[in-house]
Amino acid sequence: MTSPPLWLDVVAWVALGGALACAAWILVDVRRFRPHMPVMAWVWPITALYAGPLAVWGYCRFGRPTSHRWLAEHDLDEPPSKPRWATVAVGVSHCGAGCTLGDIVAEWIVFALGLTIAGEALYPELIGDYVLAVALGLVFQYFAIAPMRGLGLREGLIAAAKADILSLTAFEVGLFAWMILQAMVIFPAPHHLHPDSPVYWFGMQIGMCLGFLTSYPVNAWLIRKGIKEAM
């Protein structure tokens, strides 16, 4: 494929606009229904940036019921129990939020600075994405694990690393596989896409959805072993 056709630009704009609208709606709603775990107030809208309506559904089904306001309105003392698949999916979304933010920031830094390795922007993108994903993923995981376990900074960061590094690495495997496919096969040189193209970010949405799938079994194992907290 050469440059993106017009129809793909249109699809990309629709997908990106819809995702932003979903994220904005969740951001407004969490001000009314604050999650029991405060960090999830950021995880849900960030997840919507790539999952769109699916994130809205997941938030309404499994996020809102953790808020004290929702429980009071439904005359309940504790949130309804979640099926195991939902518990794992929420865990993946928590991991994916750090990856998503890291990827967005790294992509723009590489593009703005014109960084390349062997003439390719893809390689610094992959490196930057992973480094920032680890950094931000640990922050998200720390604020989930430390309060629940009553851990200090050092112990909390160690626990966060154990719970998140394998999980986010699995997430990046799916995303990176798509990024390489997009750069080397779908839009090879000299028609590489860049962050100033809507199709580029539409592709990143697809890649992040794939990352969600590759991270799911790893999160299921981590939760089953008690390494990662069920959310």
For each residue, the residues with C-beta under 8 A, 3 or more apart:
1: 4 186 187 191
2: 191
3: 187 191
4: 1 8 9 12 187 193 197 199
5: 8 9
6: 9 10
7: 10 11
8: 4 5 11 12 199 202
9: 4 5 6 12 13 198 199
10: 6 7 13 14
11: 7 8 14 15 202
12: 4 8 9 15 16 197 198 199 201 202
13: 9 10 16 17 198
14: 10 11 17 18
15: 11 12 18 19 52 202 205
16: 12 13 19 20 198 201 202 205
17: 13 14 20 21
18: 14 15 21 22 52 53
19: 15 16 22 23 48 49 50 51 52 205
20: 16 17 23 24 49
21: 17 18 24 25
22: 18 19 25 26 48 51 52 53 55 56
23: 19 20 26 27 45 46 48 49 55
24: 20 21 27 28 45
25: 21 22 28 29 48 56
26: 22 23 29 30 44 45 48 55 56 59
27: 23 24 30 31 45
28: 24 25 31 32
29: 25 26 32 33 59 64
30: 26 27 33 34 35 41 44 45 63
31: 27 28 34
32: 28 29 69
33: 29 30 63 64 67 69 70
34: 30 31 38 41 67 68 69
35: 30 38 40 41 44 63 66 67
36: 40 66 67 68 79
37: 40 66 144 147 148 231
38: 34 35 41 143
39: 42 43 94 140 143 144
40: 35 36 37 43 44 63 66 94 231
41: 30 34 35 38 44 45
42: 39 45 46 97 140
43: 39 40 46 47 93 94 97 140
44: 26 30 35 40 41 47 48 55 58 59 63 93
45: 23 24 26 27 30 41 42 48 49 55
46: 23 42 43 49 96 97 100 101
47: 43 44 50 51 55 58 93 96 97 100
48: 19 22 23 25 26 44 45 51 52 55 56 59
49: 19 20 23 45 46 100 104 205
50: 19 47 96 100 204 205 208 209
51: 19 22 47 48 54 55 58 93 208 209 212
52: 15 18 19 22 48 55 56 205
53: 18 22 56 57
54: 51 57 58
55: 22 23 26 44 45 47 48 51 52 58 59 93
56: 22 25 26 48 52 53 59 60
57: 53 54 60 61
58: 44 47 51 54 55 61 62 63 86 89 90 93
59: 26 29 44 48 55 56 62 63 64
60: 56 57 63 64
61: 57 58 64 65 86
62: 58 59 65 66 82 86 90
63: 30 33 35 40 44 58 59 60 66 67
64: 29 33 59 60 61 67 70
65: 61 62 70 71 74 79 80
66: 35 36 37 40 62 63 70 79
67: 33 34 35 36 63 64 70 71
68: 34 36 71 72
69: 32 33 34 72 73
70: 33 64 65 66 67 73 74
71: 65 67 68 74 76 77 78 79
72: 68 69 75
73: 69 70
74: 65 70 71
75: 72
76: 71 79 80
77: 71
78: 71
79: 36 65 66 71 76 82
80: 65 76
81:
82: 62 79 86 87 90
83: 86 87
84: 87 88 220
85: 88 89
86: 58 61 62 82 83 89 90
87: 82 83 84 90 91 223 230 231
88: 84 85 91 92 216 219 220 223
89: 58 85 86 92 93 216
90: 58 62 82 86 87 93 94 231
91: 87 88 94 95 167 219 222 223 228 230 231
92: 88 89 95 96 167 171 212 215 216 219
93: 43 44 47 51 55 58 89 90 96 97 212
94: 39 40 43 90 91 97 98 140 141 144 231
95: 91 92 98 99 137 140 141 164 167 168 171 215 219
96: 46 47 50 92 93 99 100 168 171 208 211 212 215
97: 42 43 46 47 93 94 100 101 140
98: 94 95 101 102 133 135 136 137 138 139 140 141 164 168
99: 95 96 102 103 129 133 136 137 168 171 172 175 208 211
100: 46 47 49 50 96 97 103 104 208
101: 46 97 98 104 105 132 136
102: 98 99 105 106 129 130 131 132 133 134 135 136 137
103: 99 100 106 107 129 132 133 175 204 208
104: 49 100 101 107 108
105: 101 102 108 109 132
106: 102 103 109 110 125 128 129 131 132
107: 103 104 110 111 125 128 129 195 204
108: 104 105 111 112 195
109: 105 106 112 113 115 128
110: 106 107 113 115 121 124 125 128
111: 107 108 114 121 194 195 196
112: 108 109
113: 109 110
114: 111 121
115: 109 110 121 124 128
116: 119 120 121 123 124
117: 120 123 124
118: 123
119: 116
120: 116 117 123 183
121: 110 111 114 115 116 124 125 192 194
122: 125 126 179 180 183 184 192
123: 116 117 118 120 126 127
124: 110 115 116 117 121 127 128
125: 106 107 110 121 122 128 129 179
126: 122 123 129 130 176 179
127: 123 124 130 131
128: 106 107 109 110 115 124 125 131 132
129: 99 102 103 106 107 125 126 132 133 172 175 176
130: 102 126 127 133 134 169 172
131: 102 106 127 128 134 135
132: 101 102 103 105 106 128 129 135 136
133: 98 99 102 103 129 130 136 137 168 171 172
134: 102 130 131 137 138 165 168
135: 98 102 131 132 138 139
136: 98 99 101 102 132 133 139 140
137: 95 98 99 102 133 134 140 141 164 165 167 168
138: 98 134 135 141 142 157 160 161 164 165
139: 98 135 136 142 143
140: 39 42 43 94 95 97 98 136 137 143 144 164
141: 94 95 98 137 138 144 145 160 161 163 164
142: 138 139 145 146 156 157 160
143: 38 39 139 140 146 147
144: 37 39 94 140 141 147 148 160 229 231
145: 141 142 148 149 151 156 159 160 163 229
146: 142 143 149 150 151 152 153 155 156 159 160
147: 37 143 144 150
148: 37 144 145 229
149: 145 146 156 159 229
150: 146 147
151: 145 146 155 156 159
152: 146 155 156
153: 146 156 157
154: 157 158
155: 146 151 152 158 159
156: 142 145 146 149 151 152 153 159 160
157: 138 142 153 154 160 161
158: 154 155 161 162
159: 145 146 149 151 155 156 162 163
160: 138 141 142 144 145 146 156 157 163 164
161: 138 141 157 158 164 165
162: 158 159 165 227
163: 141 145 159 160 167 222 227 228 229
164: 95 98 137 138 140 141 160 161 167 168 228
165: 134 137 138 161 162 168 169
166: 169 170 218 222
167: 91 92 95 137 163 164 170 171 215 218 219 222 228
168: 95 96 98 99 133 134 137 164 165 171 172 215
169: 130 165 166 172 173
170: 166 167 173 174 211 214 215 217 218 219
171: 92 95 96 99 133 167 168 174 175 208 211 212 214 215
172: 99 129 130 133 168 169 175 176 211
173: 169 170 176 177 211 214
174: 170 171 177 178 207 210 211 212 213 214 215
175: 99 103 129 171 172 178 179 204 207 208 210 211
176: 126 129 172 173 179 180 207
177: 173 174 180 181 207 210 214
178: 174 175 181 182 203 206 207 210
179: 122 125 126 175 176 182 183 203 204 207
180: 122 176 177 183 184
181: 177 178 184 185 186
182: 178 179 185 186 187 193 203 207
183: 120 122 179 180 186 187 188 192 193
184: 122 180 181 188
185: 181 182 188
186: 1 181 182 183 203
187: 1 3 4 182 183 191 192 193
188: 183 184 185 191 192
189: 192
190:
191: 1 2 3 187 188
192: 121 122 183 187 188 189
193: 4 182 183 187 197 199 200 203
194: 111 121 197 200
195: 107 108 111 200 201
196: 111 200
197: 4 12 193 194 200 201
198: 9 12 13 16 201 202
199: 4 8 9 12 193 202 203
200: 193 194 195 196 197 203 204
201: 12 16 195 197 198 204 205
202: 8 11 12 15 16 198 199 205 206
203: 178 179 182 186 193 199 200 206 207
204: 50 103 107 175 179 200 201 207 208
205: 15 16 19 49 50 52 201 202 208 209
206: 178 202 203 209 210
207: 174 175 176 177 178 179 182 203 204 210 211
208: 50 51 96 99 100 103 171 175 204 205 211 212
209: 50 51 205 206 212 213
210: 174 175 177 178 206 207 213 214
211: 96 99 170 171 172 173 174 175 207 208 214 215
212: 51 92 93 96 171 174 208 209 215 216
213: 174 209 210 216
214: 170 171 173 174 177 210 211 217 218
215: 92 95 96 167 168 170 171 174 211 212 218 219
216: 88 89 92 212 213 219 220
217: 170 214 220 221
218: 166 167 170 214 215 221 222
219: 88 91 92 95 167 170 215 216 222 223 228
220: 84 88 216 217 223 224
221: 217 218 224 225
222: 91 163 166 167 218 219 225 227 228
223: 87 88 91 219 220 226 227 228 229 230
224: 220 221
225: 221 222
226: 223
227: 162 163 222 223
228: 91 163 164 167 219 222 223
229: 144 145 148 149 163 223
230: 87 91 223
231: 37 40 87 90 91 94 144
